[in-house]
Each structure stands twice: as structure tokens, then as C-alpha cells.
């Protein structure tokens, strides 16, 4: 996609945001010409009044009135989400049955470590700093909009997605929010390659770690190796599914680190630190590490650091699901951090035998694909178990091979979806 086309996409997103805020087209054009994207979004914020909910705390000094996408002011969570607690919401997969490939922003799961911050875009800037660069710099929101942009379709997934199955399947509960499989979402992201920003800051030859830092109340930060930061699909995103990035998903800007656990995709980024020595935070030493009988401490970390996600598959059905007897067609998703999905097989007898499903729609690496499976339902069927295989030869494994860890990360075994037929 050309830069001209991407510019048109950005401007259309700004206009849709302005129109939704009641700003006339003529005023929008004047704001954009006089003050750029920042002026438009600041004007949108001033037209919005939102009642704060009990899940949010008082905004920090650098923030202003909440943006209109605030999920926790919306009645939808009870209908469309499972509440995991702490302002975190799991997508109900059954709501994706009749949707297209992407997860709409209104259905996309929310995982926050603290309350969502409401950031004044006119005061926001991004600092690129650290001893790993030769040209420290500060970028405004309009600077980001004017840099060469890119568009990628990738998934984001919480490291604890599937954590509830350590309890319900392995009978050994792990600590943390008890997600099923809905802490996963595919989106089309528009932003700047992180490599573009780092190159402009003069990346040094001996740089080793890159660490985005969030502007939430605890400044959530998580380092990644330089080579991961420099990959073409690692980006600093300011748009999501054709819209300006929603506040619950990181407005003004978030990092998207494809294939890695969601904590690496820092939201509300205000600083990027580049270092010539390894960087450590609680998110790669005491949390987001594997702790358990099969794991040992590694250096400063309490266990192996969790980076790459694991392959999974899921059904677009309620949990549990009730099916009528007779011909049925079920729909699901499968996704891999390593590549494209090559096949999905389905078991109707608890994993003893499998039949092939049909892949449908887009099949994008580090995003996933939809699939469908037809069968004749009868009361003997009590579960439906999908099994994904990717184009790198990875196959979802049986539950007997799933290793337990104290914090409940990386559950990748096949999950039998409970059903009742009749």
C-alpha cells in the first residue's frame, strides 16, 4: 500500500472521529489544516462528556476528559464480554460466529494492568532515549502522523489466555485472571515501523534491548531484544481496524509485537528506551516468567522469560454450548505465533479420532484463520475438540503434554469445548 493511500486512510479515520463528535466537515478541514491531527482529536475530546465508572481511578495530572470509546462506560460487557475483574474483559467467541475475519474494536478483549489513563493528545509526546542511540529525540502526535506509515494485520493475545484450563482440565489452578480463550484478537493496525523510529534516533551497533514504557499509573514496561524490535511487523500503532486507536487499546499510541505475549505490546507509550545492556523490569523477572516444578530460575528472572505465544484454536460457540440433534456446522478460529495455519482437525470423541475441517477466509501469519466443520450431532457427543497445525510443522498437543506453571501462562493444549446435544 502506498504512502498516499495510507495518508487517505489516516485522514478518513480522523474525519470519522470528528463526525462522531459532532464536528462539521468544514470545521474539521480547518482544524486539520491549522493544527493537524492533534487539533482534530483535541477538539473531539472537548465535545465529549463521560461519566467515570467504578473500575477507573482519577486521571493522572497529564490526562484530560475521557475519549468516547471508553469500554467501561458501555453496557456491552455484560452481553459481549466475560468480566475477568480489574477492568479486564474477555471476548465471547460466540459473538464472532457471524462476524468477518477481524475482531471489531467493540468486541476486542481488554487487558489492563492498571486503570485506563486518559491522555491529553495535545500534551503527549514520545521520547526516544537511552545509551543505545546517538540522537535522542522527542516526537509529537503529528510527527507520528507525518512519518512513513505501514499497515499490518496481526493478533494480540494475553500470556494468560487459557489460564482457566489449568484448573478445569489439569485440576491445578494457576494464579491470575481465569481466561478461557477470548483474550485474543485480530486487528488491522496502522502505524510506524519501530525500526523507522529507532533508525532516525541513530541506533548504535552495540545496542541490545529496546523497552517501550507506558503512561499508565505504574508505567508498565517490558524490554525486547533489538532484533525483535527491528522486524518489519513490529510497529508503533495509532490506528486499529480503520479507527483512531481506542483509549482502552492504547491511545495515543501502542506497540504491537507480533507473535509475542500481549504484555510486550505496551499501550499508552510515552517513552522508548534503547540500551547497550540487558534491561530488567518486574515484567521479565518476577512476572511473565515460567515458575513451577519443570522450570528453574534464569539469571535475574525467577524462571524462563515468556516471549513467544503458543498455537491455539477455539470454537465460536457459547461455553458450554447446546446443539440440536442432526446436521450441524460449527465455526472457529486457529492461530499461531510462527506462521500461517495449514490445517485444523476436529475430534467429536474427546481426542481419540479426528476429521479435517475447512479453512475459510483470510489466513494471515501471526494473525490466524477461520475454519468450519460439518457433522451430524447426536447425544453421544459431549465435546468438540479442535486441533491446529501451522505451516512450520507445529501441532497443538494433547493435555497430557501441557506443563503447569504457577502464573498460568502459555496454555497451548487442545481444549475440549463442552456441548450438549438434544
QUIPE-V666589 format. One record per residue. RES is the residue in one small letter. SS is DSSP state (H for helix, E for strand, - for the rest). PHI is phi in radians with two decimals (none if undefined). D_CENTER is the distance of its C-alpha to the mean C-alpha in whole Angstrom. Layout:
res={RES	RES}
ss={SS	SS}
phi={PHI	PHI}
d_center={D_CENTER	D_CENTER}
This chain:
res={x	x	x	x	x	x	x	x	x	x	x	x	x	x	x	x	x	x	x	x	x	x	x	x	x	x	x	x	x	x	x	x	x	x	x	x	x	x	x	x	x	x	x	x	x	x	x	x	x	x	x	x	x	x	x	x	x	x	x	x	x	x	x	x	x	x	x	x	x	x	x	x	x	x	x	x	x	x	x	x	x	x	x	x	x	x	x	x	x	x	x	x	x	x	x	x	x	x	x	x	x	x	x	x	x	x	x	x	x	x	x	x	x	x	x	x	x	x	x	x	x	x	x	x	x	x	x	x	x	x	x	x	x	x	x	x	x	x	x	x	x	x	x	x	x	x	x	x	x	x	x	x	x	x	x	x	x	x	x	x	x	x	x	x	x	x	x	x	x	x	x	x	x	x	x	x	x	x	x	x	x	x	x	x	x	x	x	x	x	x	x	x	x	x	x	x	x	x	x	x	x	x	x	x	x	x	x	x	x	x	x	x	x	x	x	x	x	x	x	x	x	x	x	x	x	x	x	x	x	x	x	x	x	x	x	x	x	x	x	x	x	x	x	x	x	x	x	x	x	x	x	x	x	x	x	x	x	x	x	x	x	x	x	x	x	x	x	x	x	x	x	x	x	x	x	x	x	x	x	x	x	x	x	x	x	x	x	x	x	x	x	x	x	x	x	x	x	x	x	x	x	x	x	x	x	x	x	x	x	x	x	x	x	x	x	x	x	x	x	x	x	x	x	x	x	x	x	x	x	x	x	x	x	x	x	x	x	x	x	x	x	x	x	x	x	x	x	x	x	x	x	x	x	x	x	x	x	x	x	x	x	x	x	x	x	x	x	x	x	x	x	x	x	x	x	x	x	x	x	x	x	x	x	x	x	x	x	x	x	x	x	x	x	x	x	x	x	x	x	x	x	x	x	x	x	x	x	x	x	x	x	x	x	x	x	x	x	x	x	x	x	x}
ss={-	-	H	H	H	H	H	H	H	H	H	H	H	H	H	H	H	H	H	H	-	-	-	-	H	H	H	H	H	H	H	H	H	H	H	H	H	H	H	H	H	H	H	H	H	H	-	-	-	-	-	-	-	-	-	-	-	-	-	-	-	-	E	-	-	-	-	-	-	-	H	H	H	-	-	H	H	H	H	H	E	E	E	E	E	-	-	E	E	E	E	-	H	H	H	H	-	-	-	-	-	-	-	-	-	-	-	-	-	E	-	-	-	-	-	-	-	-	E	-	-	-	-	-	E	E	E	E	E	-	-	-	E	-	-	-	E	E	E	E	H	H	H	H	H	H	-	-	-	E	E	E	E	E	E	E	E	-	-	-	-	-	-	H	H	H	H	H	-	-	-	-	-	-	-	-	-	-	-	-	-	-	-	E	E	E	E	E	E	E	E	E	E	H	H	H	H	H	H	H	-	-	E	-	-	-	-	-	E	E	E	E	E	E	-	-	-	-	-	-	E	E	E	E	E	H	H	H	H	-	-	-	-	-	E	E	E	E	E	E	-	-	E	E	-	-	H	H	H	-	-	-	-	E	E	E	-	-	-	E	-	H	H	H	-	-	-	-	E	E	E	E	E	E	E	-	-	-	-	-	-	H	H	H	-	-	-	-	E	E	-	-	-	-	-	-	-	E	-	-	E	-	-	E	E	-	-	E	-	-	-	E	E	E	E	-	-	-	-	-	E	E	E	-	-	E	E	E	E	E	E	E	E	E	E	-	-	-	-	-	E	E	E	E	E	E	E	-	-	-	-	-	-	-	E	E	-	E	E	E	E	E	E	E	-	-	-	E	E	E	E	E	E	E	E	E	E	-	-	-	-	-	E	E	E	E	E	E	E	E	-	-	-	-	E	-	-	-	H	H	H	-	-	-	-	-	-	-	-	-	-	-	-	-	-	E	E	E	E	E	E	-}
phi={none	-1.31	-1.14	-1.11	-1.13	-1.16	-1.11	-1.11	-1.11	-1.10	-1.19	-1.13	-1.10	-1.10	-1.14	-1.07	-1.13	-1.14	-1.08	-1.13	-1.62	1.47	-1.51	-1.12	-1.01	-1.09	-1.17	-1.00	-1.07	-1.17	-1.10	-1.11	-1.22	-1.47	-2.32	1.26	-1.05	-1.05	-1.12	-1.10	-1.21	-1.13	-1.16	-1.07	-1.10	-1.18	-1.53	-1.89	-2.19	-2.29	-1.50	-1.18	-1.75	-1.23	-1.44	-1.87	-1.83	-1.06	-1.09	-1.17	-1.00	-1.50	-1.92	-2.46	-0.97	-1.02	-1.36	-1.24	-1.44	-0.92	-1.05	-1.31	-1.73	-1.89	-1.25	-1.12	-0.87	-1.13	-1.63	-1.95	-2.30	-1.62	-1.37	-1.70	1.67	1.18	1.35	-1.86	-2.34	-1.70	-1.10	-1.47	-1.04	-1.08	-1.30	-1.63	-0.98	-1.88	-1.58	-1.40	-1.10	-1.27	-1.50	-1.00	-0.97	-1.22	-1.93	-1.17	-1.06	-2.16	-2.29	-2.11	-1.51	-2.45	-1.12	-1.08	-1.45	-1.90	-1.76	-1.31	-1.10	-1.22	-1.76	-1.29	-2.62	-2.00	-1.70	-1.89	-2.57	2.01	-1.36	-1.63	-2.24	-1.79	-2.37	-0.95	-2.61	-2.24	-2.02	-1.59	-1.08	-1.20	-1.02	-1.07	-1.08	-1.63	-1.39	-0.98	-1.93	-2.57	-2.24	-2.36	-1.90	-2.56	-1.67	-2.12	-2.53	-1.11	-1.04	-1.64	-1.04	1.55	-1.03	-1.06	-1.32	-1.07	-1.47	-1.32	-1.83	-1.47	1.08	-2.56	-1.06	-1.84	-1.27	1.99	-1.02	-1.57	-1.22	-1.48	-2.16	-1.55	-1.56	-2.54	-2.73	-1.72	-2.45	-1.70	-1.85	-2.08	-3.11	-1.99	-1.02	-1.06	-1.09	-1.11	-1.18	-1.15	-1.15	-1.16	-1.47	1.32	-1.09	-1.47	-1.16	-1.77	-1.19	-2.20	-2.23	-2.21	-2.28	-1.25	-2.20	-1.48	-1.72	-1.24	-1.11	-1.85	0.88	-0.99	-2.48	-2.64	-1.34	-2.40	-1.12	-0.98	-1.13	-1.22	-1.10	-1.57	-1.16	-1.05	-1.69	-1.52	-2.30	-1.79	-1.68	-2.20	-2.33	-2.47	0.94	1.43	-1.96	-0.99	-0.88	-1.12	-1.09	-1.23	-1.98	2.05	-0.91	-1.43	-2.65	-2.37	-1.53	-2.09	-2.02	-1.05	1.44	-1.62	-1.09	-1.01	-1.07	-1.26	-1.55	-0.99	-1.72	0.93	-1.17	-2.15	-2.70	-2.22	-1.81	-2.01	-2.24	-1.54	-2.26	-1.02	-1.88	-2.34	-2.37	-1.10	-1.40	-2.42	-2.26	-1.92	-2.19	0.99	-2.32	-1.61	-2.11	2.94	-1.11	-1.66	-2.30	-2.14	-0.98	-2.29	1.05	-1.42	-1.65	-1.27	-3.06	-0.97	-1.29	-1.41	-2.16	-1.24	-1.27	-2.18	-1.21	-2.56	-2.57	-2.67	-1.84	-1.51	-2.34	-1.05	-2.11	-1.31	-2.00	-1.96	-2.08	-1.40	-1.19	1.96	-1.05	-2.40	-2.29	-1.91	-2.17	-2.68	-2.18	-2.47	-2.64	-2.44	-1.37	-1.79	3.08	-1.51	-1.39	-1.71	-2.86	-2.29	-2.02	-2.26	-1.93	-1.90	-2.25	1.31	1.68	-1.36	-2.31	-2.32	-2.23	-1.31	-1.71	-1.87	-1.33	-2.31	1.26	-1.05	-2.38	-1.96	-1.04	0.95	-2.37	2.21	-2.62	-1.59	-2.53	-2.41	-2.53	-1.86	-2.81	-1.82	-1.50	-2.50	-1.06	-1.27	-1.50	-2.03	-2.74	-2.19	-2.09	-1.48	-2.40	-1.72	-2.30	-1.85	-1.34	-1.72	1.58	-1.36	-2.27	-1.03	-1.77	-1.25	-1.01	-1.07	-1.70	-1.37	-1.47	-1.44	-2.45	-1.02	-1.68	1.25	-1.62	0.99	-1.37	-2.13	-1.25	-1.06	-1.97	-1.28	-1.53	-1.20	-2.39	-2.17	-1.95	2.59}
d_center={23	26	25	27	25	22	24	25	21	21	24	23	20	22	25	23	22	26	27	25	26	30	30	33	33	35	34	31	33	35	32	30	33	34	31	28	24	25	28	26	23	26	28	25	25	28	29	26	27	25	26	24	23	24	20	20	23	25	23	24	27	25	23	25	25	21	20	20	17	17	15	18	21	20	22	19	17	21	21	17	15	16	17	16	18	17	15	13	12	11	12	15	15	19	18	16	20	21	18	18	15	12	10	12	11	13	12	8	8	8	8	11	14	16	17	15	17	19	20	23	22	26	26	22	23	21	23	23	25	27	30	28	28	32	31	29	27	26	24	24	22	24	25	21	22	25	23	23	20	18	15	13	11	9	6	3	5	7	10	12	11	15	16	19	20	22	24	25	25	26	28	27	24	22	21	18	16	17	14	15	13	11	8	6	6	7	8	11	11	14	15	17	17	17	20	22	21	23	25	27	27	29	27	30	31	30	27	25	22	19	18	16	17	15	18	17	20	19	18	15	16	15	17	16	20	21	21	17	17	19	18	18	14	13	13	13	12	14	13	11	12	16	15	16	12	13	14	11	8	10	14	16	13	10	10	8	9	9	10	10	8	6	9	10	7	10	10	13	15	18	20	19	22	23	25	28	28	25	23	22	21	20	17	18	22	22	18	16	19	21	24	26	29	28	27	28	28	27	28	27	24	25	24	22	19	16	14	13	12	14	15	15	16	16	19	19	21	22	22	25	26	30	31	34	37	37	35	31	28	25	22	18	15	15	13	14	13	16	17	18	19	23	23	23	26	26	29	31	33	30	29	33	33	30	31	29	26	26	23	22	21	18	18	15	15	12	10	13	16	18	21	24	27	30	33	35	34	37	37	37	33	31	28	26	24	22	22	20	22	20	22	23	24	22	23	21	24	26	25	28	26	23	24	24	22	23	19	18	15	15	17	17	20	21	21	24	23	26	28	32	34	37}
